[in-house]
Amino acid sequence: MREKIEADGGDRRRRAVLCGVGGYLPPTVVTNDELAVRLDTSDEWIRSRTGIRTRHVVEPGVATSDLAVPAGAEALRSAGVDLGGHRPVDMVIVATSTPDHHCPATAPAVASRLGLPAVPAFDVAAVCSGFVYGLALADGVIASGMAERVLLIGADTFSTILDSTDRGTAAVFGDGAGAVVLRAGEADEPGALHTVELGSDGALADLITIRAGGSRHPGRDEVIDQADLWFAMRGQAVYRHAVTRMADAARAAMARVGWAPGDVDRFVGHQANIRILDTVGAELGVPAERVYTNVSEVGNTVAASIPLALTDAYNAGELRAGDRVVLSAFGGGATWGAAALTWPDLKN
Ligand code: UT7
């Protein structure tokens, strides 16, 4: 367990420091009105219940790695990483629950296409909490001295696993990828990742699931209901657990680093639903104008959600060097996690 960080920045331990961000959205945009042509829904219902106006979706044949590669390339550029140098990064982590294939992982292909051959590369599957789980891993391998620089990408293409007749999920999810580069640094630098808090409750596995197609029900020797091959979510129950766990995890991260609600310059939560973000912000006591959201344009992009929001907020001038930032997520598993960092002075 990490000790509380002293106000004088006295904790000199080696830390992961954020040094680059990037994002990528597939060009095709679907509006609420377009969804309402094929589903029993309306722009008014979707906007009032979720805050979502549009989402981006991949065209047939486009896979998660096709989004992860440009997002990762932008983050590497933003970090000023020289791809021709000796070991430009020491690890590539892709957080996703829509990998290109069940087997193998997507990260090695992404690393190879980014021009990073022979680098350790693997996927993290924690659904909407995947990016925060990836942050904990990156922090650990950097703090231990195993890595100097890590590329962490959150990427998902939920449009490829949604039941096109299910209005409860079709309205909510969008495709995208977001990425960050973390390097070795010190606790008192802008960009330092101060803490990551994680948790899970497997008793809630059925809240967010694809029932068949895995090793439990492979579908080879049994009759599978086609609906069980699509993503299913118990929306209301997920909503309740998301509010509780995202608030509790963020509170734990703030307590660990000694930040009061008024110390938080930006709360960047998993962009699941504007009502969840507003409620969690209010429960934390963070003023509403400090709760960042881009959910209206991109919907819930799962593991891409937080890094895309960070990229958008930074590009919009809403994250400045030295800002105290709290991240928090809840996702399938169930899994949750939160992190506290100070925003870096990015040059690119
Ligand atoms: O990423 C992991 C975390 N995921 C989330 O955090 C998602 C959390 N859940 C939610 O955001 C919300 O639960 C939803 C947006 C998914 C659903 O909103 P809700 O206010 O919880 O609606 P509900 O599930 O309680 O459904 C109320 C009614 C139902 O109709 P009946 O049974 O009362 O006739 C639904 O069938 O709303 C209906 N409904 C819709 N109606 C119009 C559900 N989706 C839609 C829709 N358009 N798109």
Boltz pocket constraint, residues with backbone or C-beta under 6 A from the ligand:
constraints:
  - pocket:
      binder: B
      contacts: [[A, 40], [A, 41], [A, 42], [A, 45], [A, 46], [A, 49], [A, 50], [A, 128], [A, 167], [A, 168], [A, 169], [A, 171], [A, 172], [A, 234], [A, 235], [A, 236], [A, 237], [A, 238], [A, 239], [A, 242], [A, 272], [A, 273], [A, 276], [A, 300], [A, 302], [A, 330], [A, 331], [A, 332]]
      max_distance: 6.0
